[in-house]
Amino acid sequence: MDFFNSRIHHWYAFFKRDLPWRNSRNPYFIWLSEIILQQTRIEQGLAYYLRFTHEFPTINELANASEDQVLKLWQGLGYYSRARNLFFTAKFIQKHHHGKFPEDYHSIRSLKGIGDYTAAAIASISFNLEYPAVDGNAFRVLSRFFGVPEPIDSNAGKKVFNELAKELIKGTNPGMHNQALMEFGALQCTPKNPDCLRCPLIENCFAFGSDKIGELPVKRNKTKQRDRYFSYLIFEFGNYTWLRQRKKNDIWKGLFEFPLIETTEETDADQILIHGEWHQITNCPYTTILSISNWKIHILSHQKIHFRFIQLGLSEEIGMSEELLRVNKEDILNFAVPKLLETFINEL
Ligand code: SF4
């Protein structure tokens, strides 16, 4: 363990990337960076981090914003429940902790949107507490170097990795140690083509020594993707169109979109006009199809969204559902919308 730790720490001192949140122990900044970087590449997340800290330099300023403002700033980053939880938790901290981030692990862990990993990252980096933060990068390094054969997504595997990580963090600078391990996985021991020949761990690495790099870490379940088919309806009357806010517990909750009809497969536009949900959107009898786009695909981690746009002209502005919001086309970009709608809206 000493060999592993000293080599990783040494490597980190030389090769760590200079990132803005690494120059701070402010728990608000660490929390923000961790939430933004979940499922997001650093290159993409960095711009959002800078935008958020500029717009909301303190947790109270975030708490005083509106959810729509937060979602608008988050637009394009995906997994919008992260933004909603961020906002909820900022308000919660303002109300129940006088705007001050809690300083012990269990209080941090009890906050909405903060799981084991994020709580450990904040506790270790901001408050020097010995909690191991094991993300996908750290799992890979541990699994390869120590030769852990248990699947990282099984309960048995989680237990083994947790024990190992707890042993390793003892007596270290915990914030630095956690970041070193994750950075090493992100830059050196990468999923494909790890840079073994220039790796400071090579002489004792189980995976390298036994030619098992491609087999470790072991993952039990491959995520299944669900196909969904969205026909967006762009109603037009003069300079106006209609939007609605997604309310159900589903992807993009709280974001705005054109009304849509979801089907179980690619469907002709004629079928959409007689679909059961059509009359929940409009009862206007004066509707003509102006254009129909081709089907396109937008990939999310668990879902494959097949989508297309049907532009519809209204010759009378009647019968639109009360759930819809009439919007001047020039104002649409003031609303937070899912990424797949952005390009279309820019062309509208
Ligand atoms: S030798 Fe290769 S597999 Fe082993 S820790 Fe280093 S980079 Fe990863």
Boltz pocket constraint, residues with backbone or C-beta under 6 A from the ligand:
constraints:
  - pocket:
      binder: B
      contacts: [[A, 141], [A, 144], [A, 145], [A, 188], [A, 189], [A, 190], [A, 194], [A, 195], [A, 196], [A, 197], [A, 199], [A, 200], [A, 201], [A, 202], [A, 205], [A, 206], [A, 207], [A, 208], [A, 213]]
      max_distance: 6.0
